């Protein structure tokens, strides 16, 4: 039986921010029930040891997040969470007390979205304070992400808005060096025990309205990952946020049959042969990172 490196579980598709880099879902707003979460974990247990509690939505909004982490621990899963970080001060005690939690990725680029009512200083301070506690009180890995560079042209304005945050990080951790001199455009830099800063290019989510790229290529979808949306739809990866490549539903045919069905097998075989068979995959900006 194939083991996936990770399986994404979307515990909610609701978010408290509206960021340009993350298209708002057109699906009905939902929060996964505890019963469904239990059912999904039992179905995916033979396929992975690592679950990621996000696709669309902000996982820290889920009122049962603490229970979900307890259930994950009982069933032997290690959990990763990607969050915008705006609620971290309210949930710090809960998260730090959960042994299932392996890693938290903070999307720091949420701070510079004009439509989001965020106090940048308060926002960054709360994340850094949590990071400091995580170092002392847990074994959680922290990834601080600045995925907002323009691949076509990295402007001085882009560098400046990131430098404001980078300067804060340097001061908070009392680093004896300048981060920007050690951080390449797209590589993680270790800045403390289990704490990493990662700067990268902004990518385009796959969209059927985008221009199609018919060149040869591959992807990690269904090769080392799969995803389950909050309504139970199984999709090949964490970027099919609208469930366009619907492989099945865990409430109907189950996870195993979904990832072994005819459509899924065609996708996997295509990627193995450097062939992109799905239209949505041919219109995915993130996939191009693997085909340079």
C-alpha positions in Angstrom: 0.0 0.0 0.0 1.3 3.4 -1.0 2.2 5.8 1.9 1.8 9.5 1.3 4.2 12.0 2.8 1.1 14.0 3.9 -2.6 14.3 3.6 -4.4 17.6 3.9 -7.6 17.8 5.9 -9.6 21.0 5.5 -11.3 21.3 8.9 -13.0 24.6 7.8 -13.1 26.6 4.6 -13.9 29.8 6.6 -11.3 32.5 6.9 -11.2 35.7 8.9 -9.1 37.5 6.3 -9.4 38.4 2.6 -6.0 38.1 1.0 -5.3 38.7 -2.7 -2.9 35.8 -2.8 -5.5 33.3 -1.6 -8.7 33.3 -3.7 -11.9 33.2 -1.6 -13.7 29.9 -2.0 -17.1 29.8 -3.7 -18.1 26.7 -1.6 -20.6 26.8 1.2 -19.0 27.8 4.5 -18.5 24.8 6.7 -16.8 23.5 9.8 -15.9 19.8 10.0 -17.7 17.9 12.8 -15.7 15.8 15.3 -17.5 12.7 14.1 -16.4 13.3 10.5 -12.8 14.1 11.6 -12.7 10.8 13.5 -14.0 9.0 10.4 -11.5 10.6 8.1 -8.5 9.8 10.3 -9.6 6.1 10.4 -9.8 6.1 6.6 -6.4 7.7 6.0 -4.5 6.0 8.8 -3.1 3.2 6.4 -1.9 5.9 4.0 0.1 8.4 6.1 1.4 9.4 9.5 1.3 13.2 8.8 -1.9 15.3 8.4 -2.0 19.0 7.5 -5.2 20.8 8.8 -5.7 23.2 6.0 -6.6 23.7 2.3 -8.7 26.8 2.3 -9.8 28.5 5.5 -8.1 29.4 8.7 -7.8 26.3 10.9 -7.4 28.3 14.1 -11.0 29.4 13.7 -12.3 25.9 14.4 -13.9 25.7 17.9 -12.9 22.1 18.2 -9.3 22.4 17.1 -8.0 21.3 20.5 -10.1 18.2 20.4 -9.0 17.5 16.9 -5.4 17.6 18.0 -6.1 15.2 20.9 -7.9 12.8 18.5 -4.9 13.0 16.1 -2.5 12.1 19.0 -4.6 9.2 20.1 -4.6 7.8 16.6 -0.8 8.3 16.1 -0.8 11.2 13.7 1.7 14.1 13.6 0.0 17.4 12.7 1.1 20.4 10.7 -0.9 23.7 10.6 -0.6 26.6 8.3 -2.2 29.8 9.7 -2.3 33.5 9.1 -1.4 33.9 12.8 -4.0 36.5 13.7 -5.6 34.3 16.4 -2.4 32.9 17.9 -2.4 34.9 21.1 -5.9 33.4 22.0 -4.9 29.8 21.2 -1.3 29.8 22.4 -1.9 27.8 25.6 -4.1 25.2 23.8 -1.6 24.6 21.0 1.5 24.4 23.2 -0.1 21.7 25.2 -0.8 19.3 22.3 1.8 16.7 21.6 0.4 15.8 18.2 1.3 19.3 16.9 4.6 18.9 14.9 4.8 22.2 13.0 3.1 25.6 12.6 3.6 27.6 9.4 2.9 31.3 9.8 2.0 33.1 6.6 3.5 36.5 7.5 2.7 37.9 4.1 -0.9 38.2 5.3 0.2 41.5 7.0 0.6 43.5 3.9 -2.9 42.9 2.4 -4.7 46.3 2.1 -8.1 44.7 2.7 -7.1 43.2 6.0 -7.5 45.3 9.2 -4.2 44.2 10.9 -1.9 46.2 13.2 1.4 45.0 11.8 3.4 45.5 15.0 0.8 43.8 17.2 0.5 41.0 14.7 4.2 40.2 14.4 4.8 40.6 18.1 2.1 38.0 19.0 3.6 35.5 16.6 7.2 36.1 17.9 6.0 35.8 21.5 4.3 32.5 20.6 7.5 31.3 18.8 9.6 32.1 21.9 7.2 30.1 24.1 7.2 27.2 21.5 11.0 27.0 21.8 10.9 26.8 25.6 7.7 24.8 26.2 7.4 22.4 23.3 9.1 20.5 20.4 7.0 22.4 17.8 8.8 23.5 14.6 8.0 27.1 13.6 8.2 28.3 10.0 7.9 32.0 9.4 6.9 32.5 5.8 7.2 35.6 3.5 5.8 34.2 0.3 5.2 37.5 -1.4 8.0 38.1 -3.9 7.2 38.9 -7.5 9.1 36.5 -9.6 9.1 38.8 -12.6 10.5 41.8 -10.7 11.6 42.0 -7.1 11.2 45.7 -6.4 12.7 47.7 -3.7 9.2 48.3 -2.2 8.8 44.5 -1.9 12.2 44.2 -0.1 11.3 47.2 2.2 8.0 45.8 3.4 9.7 42.4 4.2 12.7 44.2 5.8 10.4 45.8 8.3 9.4 42.3 9.6 12.9 40.9 9.1 14.3 43.7 11.3 11.8 42.9 14.0 12.8 39.2 13.9 16.5 40.2 14.1 15.8 42.3 17.2 13.6 39.9 18.9 16.0 37.0 18.7 19.1 39.3 19.1 20.7 37.8 16.1 24.4 38.6 15.6 24.0 38.9 11.8 21.7 40.5 9.3 19.1 38.1 8.0 18.9 39.5 4.5 22.6 38.9 4.0 22.1 35.2 4.8 18.7 34.5 3.3 18.5 33.8 -0.4 15.3 34.7 -2.2 13.8 31.2 -1.9 15.5 29.3 0.8 14.7 28.8 4.5 17.1 30.2 7.1 17.4 28.7 10.6 17.2 31.6 13.1 16.7 29.7 16.3 16.2 26.2 17.6 13.4 24.7 15.5 12.6 28.2 14.0 13.0 28.9 10.3 12.4 32.0 8.1 11.4 31.3 4.5 11.1 33.9 1.8 9.7 32.8 -1.6 7.8 33.9 -4.6 4.1 34.4 -4.6 2.4 31.8 -6.8 -0.9 31.7 -8.6 -3.5 29.2 -7.4 -4.8 26.9 -10.2 -7.8 28.4 -12.0 -9.7 27.2 -15.0 -9.8 30.8 -16.3 -6.0 31.0 -16.4 -3.9 30.5 -19.5 -3.1 26.8 -20.1 0.4 25.5 -20.0 0.6 22.5 -22.2 4.3 21.7 -21.7 5.5 18.5 -20.1 5.7 18.4 -16.4 5.0 16.6 -13.1 3.8 17.4 -9.6 3.5 15.9 -6.1 -0.3 15.6 -6.3 -1.3 11.9 -5.6 2.4 11.0 -5.7 3.2 12.1 -2.1 0.1 14.0 -1.1 -3.7 14.1 -1.4 -6.3 16.4 0.2 -9.8 16.1 1.6 -12.1 19.2 1.6 -14.4 20.0 4.5 -17.4 18.5 2.6 -15.5 15.2 2.2 -14.4 15.7 -1.4 -11.1 14.0 -2.2 -8.7 16.0 -4.5 -5.2 15.4 -5.6 -3.5 18.2 -3.7 -3.9 21.1 -1.4 -4.3 23.7 -4.2 -7.6 22.3 -5.6 -9.5 24.5 -3.3 -12.8 24.3 -5.2 -12.8 20.5 -5.6 -12.6 20.7 -9.4 -10.7 17.4 -9.7 -13.2 15.5 -7.7 -11.9 12.0 -7.1 -14.8 10.9 -4.9 -16.2 11.6 -1.5 -15.2 10.0 1.8 -18.9 9.9 2.8 -19.8 7.9 -0.3 -17.0 5.8 -1.8 -14.4 6.3 0.9 -10.8 7.6 0.7 -9.2 4.4 -0.6 -11.5 4.0 -3.5 -11.2 7.7 -4.4 -7.4 7.7 -4.7 -7.4 4.4 -6.6 -10.2 5.2 -9.0 -9.8 5.6 -12.8 -9.4 9.4 -12.7 -6.8 9.2 -9.9 -4.8 6.5 -11.7 -4.7 8.6 -14.9 -3.3 11.6 -13.0 -0.6 9.5 -11.2 0.4 7.7 -14.4 0.5 11.0 -16.3 2.8 12.6 -13.7 5.1 9.5 -13.7 5.4 10.0 -17.5 5.9 13.8 -17.2 2.5 14.3 -18.7 -0.1 16.7 -17.2 -3.5 15.1 -17.9 -5.8 17.4 -16.0 -6.8 20.9 -17.3 -6.6 22.4 -13.8 -3.1 21.1 -13.4 -2.1 22.7 -16.7 -3.4 26.0 -15.3 -1.5 25.8 -11.9 1.2 28.3 -11.2 2.6 26.4 -8.3 3.3 23.2 -10.4 5.8 25.2 -12.4 8.1 25.3 -9.4 8.8 21.6 -9.9 9.4 21.8 -13.6 12.3 24.3 -13.9 
